[in-house]
Amino acid sequence: MSTLRSFPGRGRLLAALVLAGLLSGCDSGPTWVLDSDVPQMPDMEQRLGFDIKRRGGDLVGGTFIFIGDIEDMQTSMDVLRSRFQDAGWVVEGSTVSFPRSSMVFAMDDRRINVVVDADMLEPRMSRAQYVVSTVDRETEDRSAANDA
């Protein structure tokens, strides 16, 4: 007599556990910062987040530090730009160079300043920092009018 027959439903449970193990082994990590609409830095893990502020489901404040691999700065920044644009963000500024690059993304009244530093001795220990903030539209509009 089979042991699985002695415990009804155990075969299905075992199959579900095996499938879950296989699927989790294929996981490449989170693609969003704190389940928000902010894309994670490609090939990096979030190590630190502080001064986090939310408005509904949106991140409206905080600093996030990522550590990971940057072998080709241009490729990493192109992937990052694409992820943000696919999520509805607009690029407001961009400087891509080696070993430091930066980009500023905007959506509504939110801004994200991204700075990426490639570690030249150990590329897997490269760093990225996101600073998420909000901008007062009226102040921004007045400032732009004064500059004109």
VENSULBEL-V851250 format. One record per pair of residues at least 24 apart in sequence whose ideal C-beta (glycine too) atoms are under 6 Angstrom apart, sorted by the first residue. I is the first residue (numbers start at 1). J is the second residue. D is the distance in Angstrom with one decimal. If there is no record, write none. Layout:
# VENSULBEL-V851250
I_J_D, I_J_D
This chain:
# VENSULBEL-V851250
33_64_5.9, 37_87_5.4, 39_83_3.7, 39_84_5.5, 39_87_5.5, 41_66_4.4, 41_128_4.4, 42_76_5.9, 42_79_4.4, 43_68_5.0, 43_69_4.8, 44_68_3.0, 44_128_5.8, 59_132_5.1, 60_110_6.0, 60_134_5.1, 61_132_5.6, 61_133_6.0, 62_132_4.9, 63_131_5.3, 64_130_4.4, 65_129_5.6, 66_128_4.2, 67_127_5.9, 69_123_5.6, 69_124_4.7, 70_118_4.3, 70_123_5.6, 70_126_3.9, 71_123_5.2, 73_98_4.7, 73_101_5.7, 73_118_5.6, 77_101_5.2, 109_134_5.0, 109_135_5.5, 109_137_5.8, 110_134_5.6, 111_135_5.7
